[in-house]
């Protein structure tokens, strides 16, 4: 298991990545003709990070 500081850093890194993906998803979805493949890929990446954050939260 990771130490407290490294766990905190990992959670912060994952949250930052999740927020960046959310911004990219919003940008793509507000385009006149969103790329549905890209939207799906971004959502999948966000879900993977959310699952990882949940796993880290459980310990």
C-alpha positions as CSV (number, residue, x, y, z in Angstrom):
1,X,0.0,0.0,0.0
2,X,1.2,3.5,-0.7
3,X,2.3,5.8,2.0
4,X,0.0,8.7,3.1
5,X,1.8,11.4,1.1
6,X,2.2,9.3,-2.1
7,X,-1.5,8.2,-1.8
8,X,-2.5,11.9,-1.5
9,X,-0.4,12.8,-4.5
10,X,-1.9,10.0,-6.6
11,X,-5.4,11.0,-5.7
12,X,-4.6,14.7,-6.5
13,X,-3.1,13.6,-9.8
14,X,-6.1,11.4,-10.7
15,X,-8.5,14.2,-9.8
16,X,-6.6,16.7,-11.9
17,X,-6.7,14.3,-14.9
18,X,-10.4,13.6,-14.3
19,X,-11.0,17.4,-14.4
20,X,-9.0,17.8,-17.6
21,X,-10.9,15.0,-19.2
22,X,-14.2,16.6,-18.1
23,X,-13.1,19.9,-19.7
24,X,-12.1,18.1,-22.9
25,X,-15.5,16.3,-22.9
26,X,-17.4,19.5,-22.5
27,X,-15.4,21.2,-25.3
28,X,-16.1,18.2,-27.6
29,X,-19.8,18.0,-26.8
30,X,-20.3,21.7,-27.4
31,X,-18.8,21.6,-30.9
32,X,-21.3,21.9,-33.8
33,X,-20.5,18.3,-34.8
34,X,-19.0,16.4,-31.9
35,X,-16.9,13.4,-32.6
36,X,-18.9,10.6,-31.0
37,X,-15.9,8.3,-30.9
38,X,-13.9,10.9,-29.1
39,X,-16.8,11.6,-26.7
40,X,-17.0,7.9,-25.9
41,X,-13.3,7.6,-25.4
42,X,-13.2,10.5,-23.0
43,X,-16.1,9.2,-21.0
44,X,-14.4,5.8,-20.8
45,X,-11.2,7.4,-19.5
46,X,-13.2,9.4,-16.9
47,X,-14.9,6.3,-15.7
48,X,-11.6,4.4,-15.4
49,X,-10.2,7.2,-13.3
50,X,-13.4,7.4,-11.2
51,X,-13.1,3.6,-10.5
52,X,-9.4,4.0,-9.5
53,X,-10.3,6.9,-7.1
54,X,-13.0,4.7,-5.6
55,X,-10.5,1.8,-5.2
56,X,-8.0,4.1,-3.5
57,X,-10.7,5.5,-1.2
58,X,-11.6,2.0,-0.1
59,X,-8.0,1.4,0.8
